[in-house]
Structure formats: C-alpha cells, structure tokens
C-alpha cells in the first residue's frame, strides 16, 4: 500500500496552540464584555429594552413586542387575558364618550 501525499496547497494551514490563553477563560466567562445586554444573573442573555406597558397597550411597538404578542402571552402563559380585554374595552368606551 502506497501512501499518498496531498499537494501543499490542499492542506489546511497549521494552527499554533498557545496554552497561555486558557488562563483567561474563567475571567471571560464570569466577566463578559458589554454586548448590549442587561445584567447577567445567569448564563442566559437578557436584552436591554426600555419598553413601557402603556406603549405596548397603545400598539406603538412592532412584533415581537406588540399588543398581539402580549395578548398571546396573557392567553397561553398567564391565562389571564380578561384584564387586557377589559382595558381595551374601557379605552374604546372612553374614546366614544369624550367626543
């Protein structure tokens, strides 16, 4: 059996290992750089959003932060969409009476 040697240009480039970089891994895990996310309380990422409930209820935001998604959250997770429906009815009623 003869061994075939691949041409030099078809081999991947060599990667030099530097084991001194392993020392910085714990600090990078526990003190990550600021990537536009909120405070890290766990290993999950919490995005920084300053969204008020009034803005969501007035449909000022697009999905996934809109009124429809909030309604679906209340329906399927909290099982309490009645309060939202009452607020929507009340705001329409107030709009009709203030004419």
LOKE-758170 format. One record per residue (C-alpha): residue in one letter; x negated, y negated, z negated. Coordinates in steps of 0.02 Angstrom, whole numbers, plus 32768, in hexadecimal, padded with zeros to 4 digits. Each point is the difference from the previous one (the first is absolute). Layout:
BEGIN
AXYZ ...
END
This chain:
BEGIN
X800080008000 X7FB67F5B8033 X80227F637F9D X80407F6C8062 X7FC07F557FD3 X80777F728023 X7FBC7F668055 X7FCC7F767F8B X80887F878038 X808E807A7FD5 X7FCE80157F4A X804C7F907F7C X7F8E7F7F7FB3 X7FB0802C7F5C X80457FB77F61 X7F877FDB7F75 X803F80287F53 X7FE17F847F76 X802F804C7F5A X7FE47F5B7FA6 X80A77FC58048 X805A80847F98 X7FDE7F997F64 X80777F77803A X80968073801C X80467FF67F4D X7FF97F428001 X80547FF980AB X808D80727FC3 X80247FA37F5E X7FD77F4F803E X803B7FF980B6 X7FF07F638067 X80957F8D8013 X805B803F809B X809C7F967FEE X805380747F84 X80417FE37F51 X7FB4803E7F60 X7FCE80B68002 X8057805D7F73 X7FEC80A98052 X7FB78046809E X80977FC28063 X7FFC7F5C805E X80757F757FCB X80147F7A8086 X80057F487FD0 X80AA7FBB802D X80557F6B7FB3 X80B38028802F X80927FBE7F9E X80A3805E7FEE X805F7F658038 X7FA3800380A6 X802880B7801B X80B87FE47FD6 X80087F6E807A X7FB380708088 X7F657F958018 X7F8B80968015 X7FEB807E808A X7FF180BC7FE6 X7FBF80567F99 X802A7F777F83 X80AC7FD28040 X80AD80077FB8 X802B80A48057 X7F6980597FB6 X80297FB97F54 X80B180428014 X7FC080AC8031 X7F8B7FFF7F6A X80917FD87F8E X806D80858051 X7F8880938006 X7F857FDF7F73 X80577F987F7B X80B28038802B X80407F537FD4 X802A7FA1809E X80A47FBF7FB6 X7FAA7F6A7FB3 X7FB87FD080A9 X80AA80128053 X804F7F947F7A X7F7A7F7A8016 X8019800180BE X80BD7FF27FEA X7FED7F727F82 X7F8A7F9D806F X807B800F8092 X80917FCF7F8F X7FA37F677FC0 X7FD97FCF80B3 X80B88008802E X80387F9A7F6A X7F7F7F758013 X803A7FCE80AE 
END
